[in-house]
């Protein structure tokens, strides 16, 4: 009896070692393909430098849809198609201007309108300024706010190694600041840019008026971190100074756009779908190379790698380039809506939306059983300096996605420089490192391969 047990253990160990060796070989092939024969860098070059900024509803966004669809069609996939989605169209208008009026001196400062904001009056808006560190402070100030411009000046916390934690700790003032300040009679808001360094680039981003009436909408803009420091310092010396800003942005009617989808049909379980994707839209201040051109081309590169190395997935692999992540999330919502209507079974979704920097690992939304299974693969990634496997947020576009048993993951690149570029005018192609971009694509393809080979463990309630 003991000999039989020993024999079974030896067979299982041999099988495990064989599988690990085979996985090591395939992953090595994946990285070699990405680093020597990839298309993602040239795709991003065209997307950034030939098409440019891709704000939802814009002509450039439509060009990006057609370009990426055409490129996916060259890869020999089983199916490439467009998925209709209605998206908001917000237009920035003329370049914004602003200055600090300190006694008889006017000091120009860099600002940009926040996405979804209304315009200032035609000749601009001038008012005294009141500085706050949080939305909560508005209640404490009460009537002191009326008729003034509220200046939200809470910086990103520098002590966090996870910079997205710092971003999450202060982004509420950008998103809801105008809505909340309006309730106390403010005439406008200025928000410190979400940026860890001091520079002259204002960072845009979506803001929301929530459920307040249109008559209560007030214009809101981001100010660069250098501009915020200057405004704060000048306010301390002269609390009665005035601030002027002018912007001509406008919200238009919704327009038709598309998610772009390419598919390799599964050889064994085609009914099981694995998604890899990023968002095709970007803000309009730059070409959005890091946010999220990088994620788009890395996702396309995953299926390109599989075709190059001749890998035939067991499950259906679907690359999805989502539209309208930046100012609405309509692409992700529409994808989930149609997935439910078509009764599709998604088992895995991977998103890249944290920049094209060196990959460090993944964050997972998963039950313990599947997460612990994935942790057994860490040694396969260690030769490529991928070490961080944690539970956490996966991605905004795959967030709405649901299925009976579904694991979600987000690529985690090194984030220390990401917010230098996020939503700003310097998020351009020259900020991209070709090798780092390719390493990210290889890391994504490797995880997709391992999930495809090993499957997802069903939760007990769905067994």
ABEGO torsion letter per residue (X at the ends): XAAAAAAAAAAAAAAAAAAAAAAAAAAAAAAAAAAAABAAAAAAAAAAAAAEBBBBGBAAAAAAAAAAAAAAAAAGBABBBBBBBBBBBBBAEBBBBBBBBBEABBBBBBBBBBBGBBBBBAAEBBBBBBBBABAAAAAAAEAAABGBBBBBABBBBAABABAAAAAAAAAAAAAAAAAAAAAAGBABBBBBBBBABBBABBBBEBBBAEABBAAABBBBBBBBAAAAAAAAAAAAABAABBBBBBBABBBBBBBBBBBBBBBBBBAABAABBBBBBBBABBBAABAGAAOAAAAAAAAAAAAAAAAAAGBBBABBBBBBBBBGAAAGGAAAAAAAAAAAAAGBBBABBBBBAAEABBBAEBBBBBBAAAAAAAAAAAAAAAAAGBABBBBEBAEAAAAABBBABBBBBBBBBBAAAAAAABGBAABBAAABBAAAAAAAAAAAAAAAAAAAAAEBBBBAAAX
